[in-house]
Amino acid sequence: MTIKEKNLEMGIDSSLSYCSITLFKNKKILWDQTKKCDYGHEKILAKLLQRLVKDTGIMPDNIKYLHLNRGPARFTAIRNCHALMKGFFFNHKTRIHSYSIFEHYYLGINEELTKNLLCIIDTNRRDLAVQKISAQGKLIGKSKTYVIGGELFALLNKDYILIGNGLKKLKRISEFKFVKKKSLNLYDLKSNYFINNYFKKKSTYSFPKIIYPYSPV
């Protein structure tokens, strides 16, 4: 399959325990692959990019928009993703849409919402990072970390919809099994979520600064 079209869009991500690349245009996916990856993200992501180029024959100048997660996430994994894209687009400027990890999760939702959400991220420590998101996809306030205990229990019992990979950890704890009933079962991040433009994002030609206050898995 050789793709000679211009104005394509690419989504790429390695911020959690998956690596993924999606090539699309006008919300139609042309190429998409995801691979589970606990470690060695840079090797997996480089192989996926090589496979994309081999399968489609695309060059950097075929791509008009790059959709990129800026974190917060595993610093090395997300840094290597950005470095790979800087190398790929070295001789060709492309417009960049950057997203926080919480906005990225929101893009994976495929149903209409009437309630605010809480995105729960596993920080790979003893606490969880929590970010409130409006039903329209706007971040509300700043993220906050909680130890797994009474304060977090009270917050999650409020009238919110829950998403995020931190729910996997909570569901294994008997006191927090109730989160399953409030969750959208959206635990993993994938690059094909970027086709869902729920809200307008200003593009730039500059790679975004990576956000790194903690290191989710």
Buried (B, 14 or more C-beta within 10 A) or exposed (E): EEBEEEEBBBBBBBBBBBBBBBBBBEEEEBBBBBBEBEEEBBEBBBEBBEEBEEBBEBEBEBBBBBBBBBBBBBBBBBBBBBEBBEEBBEEEEBBBBBBBBBBBBBBBBEEEBEEBBBBBBBBEEEBBBBBBBBBEBEBEEEBBBBEBEEEBBEBBEEEBBBBBBBBBBBBEEEEBEBBEEBBBEBBBBBBBBBBBEEEEBEBEEEBBEBBBEBBBB
